[in-house]
Amino acid sequence: MYDVIVTGAGHAGCEAVLAAARTGAACLLITSDLTAVARMSCNPAIGGVAKGQITREIDALGGEMARAIDATGIQFRLLNRSKGPAMHSPRAQADKLLYSSYMRNMIERQPNISLMQDTVTGIIADHNGRFSGVVVLSGRRIAARAAILTCGTFLNGRIHIGMQHFGGGRTLAEPPVSGLTECLAGLGFSSGRLKTGTPPRIDASSVDYALLEEQPGDAEPVPFSFGSRSVRKRNLVSCYLTKTTEETHTILRKGFERSPLFTGRIQGTGPRYCPSVEDKIFRFPEKTSHHIFLEPEGIDTREMYVNGFSTSLPEDIQIEGLRSIPGLRHVRMIRPGYAIEYDFFHPFQLHPTLETKLIENLYFAGQINGTSGYEEAAAQGLMAGINASLKIRSLPPLVLARSEAYIGVLIDDLITKDTSEPYRMFTSSAEHRLLLRHDNADIRLCRHGAATGLVPHERHLEVLKMQEGIERCLQRLHELKAEPAEINGLLEQKGFAPLTSPAKASAIVKRPGISLNELLLCSGRVREALHAAGMDPRIAEQVEISIKYEGYVKREQLMNDRIARLDRLAIPSNCDFDSLSALSSEGREKLKKHRPSTIGQASRILGVSPSDISILLIRLGR
């Protein structure tokens, strides 16, 4: 008898089993291949727009992904530096073999985790609708108090390369999982079919780098983990930029008649924002080129990832198309790109804790919920692992609000919106993105990590001390005044009229184009006061953002307060929506389908109108 069984050792499974074990649960991790733990089957990278924010939130909550990429990354960059802080997103190339090895090592060293190389084919529930165990390929039954399914793209997976198609779980060499979809469907779960894909891998030694644009890492790289001091020594490689040409597009069009995407062999819906190269050419015929990024997959391998060239066209078309791209005229293809179709389960069948509504103590996390991306999967695995452990100890669950974290936005979107395509996180998905920056993830979430036991007490005290330092420095800047004699030179240099009387230091920093550091260089009094208040580089960054974006932040907080009031209004689980005759027909059907737990969730369901919400509020008032 285990406390928690985790099925699958991808990015969701790794975070789930580590979180549950670190909070004291006796765990069993079942995976079909223990050499493929945390395998990067697609892009060898962590982070990016919105995904970098999620990775830092995972770290703030006590997860492992950020520490893993800091230890195994080979190039680090902060994206969108020219934009505001809400858009800044860390990203790192990974040595994918080192990353996988690091995660397996963490799992093997972690107490409370047992490993089993096998495949789960069935779920057992008792007559009360409560999870009680799993069935593996051999027919053996294993009992547990809870389970987390992190099946990735394995469920009835089918791989397509041109007109060839065959069963596959994640890569060309991995088998699919059969039987589990059918078992869950027999328990009443509703499933669908999605599609994703990956580009060819090429031999880096066959690339003509003189024709490419080099993209080195940052001179001062930003680590992902708040506990990492520096990753400067991990900037080991460059990536490279090139483009498709009109010749490329002509070649790829020749393969359309043998494309599984255009001939109807692929039935699953693919990701809208990460389409295959043939889909881009078909949908945007007016574009004469598309960006291609060449990304090394590790230090000790010549394998290179062709980002932007995801495809399921026949192999002969793939290699001919690659060789029409500048820098790739003599390229050698190591393995072709392919598409994979797989089963997923509609996430409206989940509670905000990621526990299923049909089977108590059964949790879903990762691509089984219709998401795409390592980071989205890892975040779900972490939350499912935390909540499964809390549930079996009869403790309150951890549910993050949309205003607290991108992870909160991710899970809320999954359970309130109908998933018709693979879900990918974007900064535009978060209405409070100015509050949910990558630089303040520990300030927002460390307390939750400490409460669950995943964040050490000492680390939580450090964050509290930093918050106190930020408040002290802000107070000093609001109190202190800069004299005209010490600041007018800077103001005139920046195009502002000189001061005729002293001005608040905070008002000077609020002016566009003037940084806190520039003020400190001009005013010794302000500099000494802030240093006496305990200012360090991290505190200075938070103070400057707080001052410059004060008005926007207050506006977002007011909006958040209004939304939070609706999210505090619970809808009874046995609410009879059919008895509310005033509800619109569509609103009633959507409410019955999603069974929202709060008025706030109900208001975010597509098809539930404001008048439907008013009717619910009246009913709750009664």
N, C-alpha and C positions, 0 to 999 in steps of 0.2 A: 504494500500500500504506500503510494507516494502522495505527497501533498499536491504537487503540480506536475503534469506531463506536458512538455512542449514538443510539438511535432514539426520538424523542419529546423535546419540550422543556418538559414539565410540571415539577413540583417535583422529582420523582425525576431526570429527565433533566438538569436544570440542575446539581444537586449532583454527579451522576455525571460529567458532562463537565468541570466545573471541577476536581473532585478529581483526575481522571486527568491533565488537562493540567497542573495545578500540580505534579504529581509527575514531570513530564517526558515524558509520553506524547503522541504526535502523534495528535490526535483529530479525528473528523468527527462533527458533530451534524446529524442528518437529522430535519427536522420538516415537517409538511404546511403550516404557517403560521407564518412568522417574526414576524408581528405578535402572536402569541398566546403568546409565551414566558412561562412561569410564570403562566399565566392563572389567576385565582381564579374558577373557574366556579361555585363554590358559595359558602360563607360567606366574606365579605371580612375574614378575621381569621386571626391566627396565635396559637398557644398555647392555653391552657385546661388543665383538669385532666389531668395526665400528659403532654399534648401540649406544655405549656410546658417541662416537664423535658426532653423530647426535643429541643426547639429549642435549649436551652442546651447540651445534650450535642453537638449538631451544631456549635455554635460552639466548644466546647472542643476538638473534633477538627479544627477548621480549615475547617468548612463555611461557607456564605454566608447561610443563611436568617435567622439572628439579626441580622446586620448589615443585611440588606435591610429587615427590619421596623422596626428602629430608625431607619432613614433615611426610611421611607415610612409609618410608622404615624401614625394621627390620634387615637388614644386608648389609654392604657395603664392596666391595672388588675392588681393582684395578688389572685387569688382565694383564698378560704378563709383569710383572715387570722385568723379567730376560732379556727381549728384549729391543730394542731401543725405544725412546720416541714416534715414530710414531705408534708403536704397542700397547702402553699402552691404556687400555680401562676401564673406570669405569663401574661397574655393581652393582645393588642393588636388593635384595629381597624386595618385597612390601607386606604390609598387604593389600590384594586386596579389602577388604570391606572399609577400611579407605581411600584407594586411590580413589575409586569410590565416596565416601562421600565427600572427599576434592574437587574433580572436580565439583561435582554438586553444592557444596556450593559456589565455585568461580563463576560459571555461574549464580546462583541465585542472588548473590550480585552485579554482574556486571550491571551497567546501560546500557540501549539500547538493552537488550535481553528480548524477550518474549518467553514463553515456550508453547508448545502444544503437548499433547500426542495423536498421530495419526500416520497414515502411508501414505506416498506419493506414489501414484500409477500412476501418469501421469505428463508429462511436457507440458506446453503450450508455443508455439512460434507464433509470429505474421507472417504476409505474407512476411516480410523482413528478416526472419530467425533470429529474435532476441527473446530471452527469455522474457516471460511476466508473467508467473505464474505457480503454481503447482495445481494438483488435489489430494485430500486426499481420504481415503477409503470411507468416507461418501458421496463423490461426490462433496463436497464443493470445490470451486475454490478460491485460494488465490493469489493475485497479488504481484509482487515484481519486482525490477529492475534487480536483479541478483540472482542466486541460486548456491549452492555448494552441489553436491551429494556425500555423504560419506556413502554408503550403506553397506560396509563391505562384509560379506558373506551371506547376507540376500536374494539377488536376486535369486528367484527360488531355494533357498537352499534345499538340500536333505541330510539327515543324514543316515549313514550306520553303523550298528553293526552286523557283521556276515551277515546272509541272510535277516535280517530285514532292511527295509529302509522306511523312512517316511520324510515328509516335516519338515524342521527346519531352523531357521535363524542364530543361532550362538551357542546356547546351546540346550540341549534336551528339555527345557521348552519353547523355543521361536519359534514363527511361522515364516515362510518365508514371503518374499514380492513378491506378484504376480502382474503382469500387467505392472510394470515399465520397465522391459527389453523389452517387446513387444512394449511399447510406444516409447522407444528410437530407437528400430529397425525400427519402422515405420517412424521415422524422418531421417533415413539413417545411423544410427550408426552400426558399425560392432562389434559383441560380440563373446565371446568364453566361454569355460567352464574350470574351474580349481578345484583343490581339495586340502584340507588341513586336518589336523587331530589333535587330542589331546590325551594324555594318560589317564589311569585311575587315580582317586583320591582315596587315602587310608586313613585309620584311623591311625594317628600317635601313638596312645597308643598301637597299636598292633605290633609295630616294635621292634625288638631286636637290640638295638643300640650298644651292646657290639661287634657285628659282623660287624659293619660299620666303615668306616674311617671318622672322624669328619672334617668338613671344617668350621672353625670359620671365622668371619669377620676380617678385618684389624685392627691392634692396633691403627693406625692413619688413619682412613678412609677419603677418598677424597669426598667432596660433589659434587653434580651435578651442582647446581646453583652457578654462580660466586658471587651471593649475599648472600649465606649461609656461616655463620662463621664456624660452626662445626656440624658434624653429629655423633660425637663419642657416644653420649648417645642413638643413634638409633641402635647401634649394639646389638640387643636383642636376636638373635637366631643363631644357627649353621645349616648348611646344611650337608648332609651326602653322602658319596660315596660308592657304591657297584657295582657288575657286574652281568651280566647274566652268565649262565653256559651252558655246553653242554646239561645238562638235560633240561634247559629252552628252548633251541633251538629245542630239540626233541619234547617237548610238543607243542610248537608253530607250528611246521611243521604239527602236527596232524590236525590243524585247517585250513590249506591251502585250502582244498577242500570246506570249507565253508567261505572262505575269499572273500569279495566283490572285493578286489583288484586283486585277481588271477582268479576269475570266470567271470570277464568282466562286473560286475554290475557297477563298477565305471568307467566312461568314461573320467572324467576330469584329467588333468595332475597335479601331485603332486610336492611338492618342492624337487629338486634334493639334496639339502644340508641338509635337515631335514627329511629324509625318515622315514617311520614307522618301527617298530622293525621287523615285518615280512619281509619287503622289504630288510632290512639290512641283515637278515639271508639268504634270497634268493640270494641276489647279492654278498654276501661275505661268501660263505659256508666254506672257509678255516679258518675263524675267530671263535675261540672257546668261545669268550666272548665279550660283549659290555658294556661300562660304563653306569651306572644308577645313577642319582643324585636325592636324596630325598630332596625336598624343602618345608618348611612350607608355608602355604598360609596366615597365619596371626597369631597374638598373641592370640586372643580369640577364636580360632578354632582348632580342631584336624585334620582338612583336610590337606592332604599332597599331593604335586604334584610329580609324578614319571617321572622326566625328562629323556628322552631317551627311553621311552616305549610307544611312540605314536602308536596306533593300532586301527584297525577296525575289529579284529577277534571276534568270538562269545564270549559272557560273560564267559561261562564255561572255555574256553581256556585261557582267560585273567587271571582269578583268579588262575587257576592251574599253569600257567606260572609264575605269581608273586610269588607264594609260593615256587617256586624252586630257588629263588634268595636268597643268603646269607643275613640274617637279616629279611627276609620277610616270614619265614616258616609258621607263624600263622597270617599273615596279613589279615585284613578285608577290602574289597573293598567298598568304599562309593558310587562310581558311575563309570561306565565303560568308557573306551576310545571309541572314534568313529571317523569316517571320515565324512567330509561334502563337498559336491560338490556345486558350486555356479557359477553364471554368472559374467563375467567381460567384460569390453569394452577395445578394443585394444588401448593403449595409444598413438599410432602414430596419433590418431585423435585429439591430444591436441597441443595447442601452448605451448611454454616454461613457460607461466604464469599459466598453467593448465586450461585455458579457452578452451572450445571445438572449433574446427574449423568449425563445421557445424552450431552450434547455438551460436550466440553472447551472452555474459554475462551468459553462463552456464558453470560451472566448475565441474571437477571430482577430487576427492581426496581419497586416501587410497586404500583399496583392490578392489574397483571398477576398478582401473587402473592395477590390476594384481600384486600388491606387497604383501608381507607378513611382519608381525612384527608391533608392536605398534609404534615403533620409526619412521619407514618409513612412516606409516600412519599419525602420528602427524606432521611430517615435511611437508608433502603434504598439510595437512589441514591448517597449519600455512601460507604457501605460497599462497594457494588458497584464504584464508580469507584476506590476505594483498592485493593481486592483485584485488580481486573483489571490495574491498573498494576503491582502487586507481582508478579502471576503472570507477566506477560510479561518481567519482569526477573529471574525465577527467585529471588525473595525470599520469605521466609515470609509467610503471610497474616496479616491482622488479624481476629481473632475475639474479640468482647467477651463476657465471661461474664455470666450473669444477675445476679451480685452486683456487677458493674462499672457497668452502665448499663441504663436502660430500653431502649436500642437492642438490648442483648444479650437482654433479655427478649423483645422484639418478634420478633427473628429466630429465637430458640430456639422460641418458641411456634409460629411459622409452620412450621418444619420438623419439629416433633414432634407437633403437634396437627392433626387433620383439619379443614380449613377448609370449613365448610358455609354460612357467612354472612360478610359483609364484616367483617374483623377491625379492631377499634378498641382502642387502648391505654387502659387505666385504671390508676389507682394500685393498685387491688386485684390487678392482674395480676402485680405485682412483690412477691415475698415479702420482699425486702430494701429496701422503699421508704424506711425510715428512713435507710438509708445512701445512697440514690439521690435526694437532694434537689436541687432546682434551684440552690440556693445554693452547692453544692460540686462542680458538674459539672466545672469546670476542674481542681480538685484531683484528681478521680478520673481524668480522661481526657486532660489536656493532654500528658502524657508520650507517649501513643500518637500524638497529632497531631504532636508534635515528631519522633517516630521516623519517621513517613511523609513528613516535610518540609512538611506543610500548616500547621503552627504555627511561627512564627518563633522562632529560638533565644532572642531577647531576651524574648519573651513567656513561654517556658518557664522562663527564669531568674527572672522576676517571680513565677511561681507557686511555684517552689521556695523563694524568699526568703520568701514569705507563709507557706508551710508551716512553715518554721523559726521564724517569728515566732509562729505559733500554739502550737508546742511550748514556746517560751520562756515565753509568757504563762501557759499551763496549768501549767507547772512552778512559776512564781512564785505562782500562786493556791493550789497544793497546799502550798507552803512557808510562805507568809505567814499570820499569824493576825490576826484583827480583835479589837480590845479591846472589852470590854462597854460602856465609856463612849461609844464612837463608834458603836456599832451597835444598842444596845438601843432607842433611839427608833424606828428603822425596824422592828425586830422587833415591838415593841408595836403600832405602827401597822398591821402586817400580821396581827395576831392571834396572834403567837408569844410564848412565855414569854421573859423577858429572860435574857441570859447571866449566869452567875456567874463564868465564867473565859473566857480567850481561846479563840476557835474558828477553825478553818481558813477562810480566805476562800472556798475552793471549796465548803465545806459550807454556807456562808451562801447562795451563789448557787444551790446545788442545791435550796434550799427553794422550794416552789411560791409564785408570786406575787412573788418578789424577783428583780429583774433585776440584771445585772452593772453597769449604769449607776447604779442606786440604791446599790449597794455603794460604787462609786467616789465618789459624791457625799458619802457618810458618812465614808469612810476616806481621808484624804489620803495615808497611807503606801502603801496598796495602789495608789491612783491613780498616784502617782509611780513606783512599781516597775514597773507595767505600761507606762507611757509610756516608761520607760527601756528596757524590753524590746522596744519598737518597735510597740506596739499602735496600730492605726488602726481605723476603723469596720468594715471588712471582717473584720479579725482578731478584733475584739470579738464580732462576730456568730457566727463559727465557734467561738470559745472558749466562749461562753455555751451554745450548742447542745451542744457536747461534754460540758460539765459536767452540764447538766440531764438529758441522755438517755444518760449514761454506761452505766447498767445495761442499758438496752434495746439499745444499740449493741453491747455485749459479747455479749449473747445472740444477736443477729443474726449477729455475726461467727463465733460458734461453729457456728451452723447453716450458715453459708456455708462454713466449713472442711470440714464433713462432705460437703456437696454437691460442693465442689471436688475432694475426693479421688476421687469417682466420675467426675467430668468429666475427670480425668487418666488414667483407665483406657481406653485406646483399644480399639475392636473392629476386628479386621482387616477390610479392605474385601471380602475374599473369604470371609468367615465363612459356613459352610454351616449355616444354621439348621435345615434339614430333617434334618440328621444328629443334632440334639439331640432325641431322642425324648421326653425328660422335659418339654420345654416344653409349655405349654397350647396348644391348637389356635389360639385367638384370638391369644395372644402370638406364636406362630410366624408367623402371617399378617401381623400388624402389623410385626414385625421385618423380614420380607422386603419389605414395602411401603415402609417408611421408611428402611431401611438406616442405622440410627444409627451415628455414628462413635465414640461413647463410651458407657460404661455409664450415665453421668449422663443423656445424651439418651434412652437406652433406657428409663430409669426414669420419664421424663416422658411417654411415649407412652401414650395412653389404651388400655387393653386389655392392657398388659404388666404382669403381676402381680409382687409382691415375690418370689414363688417363682421366676418366670421369671428375674428379675435374679440370684437366688442361683445358678441353674443356669448362667447366663452367666459369673458370677464363678468358678465351679468350672472351667468350660471354659478361661477365660483363665488360671487358675492352672496348668492342665495345659500 
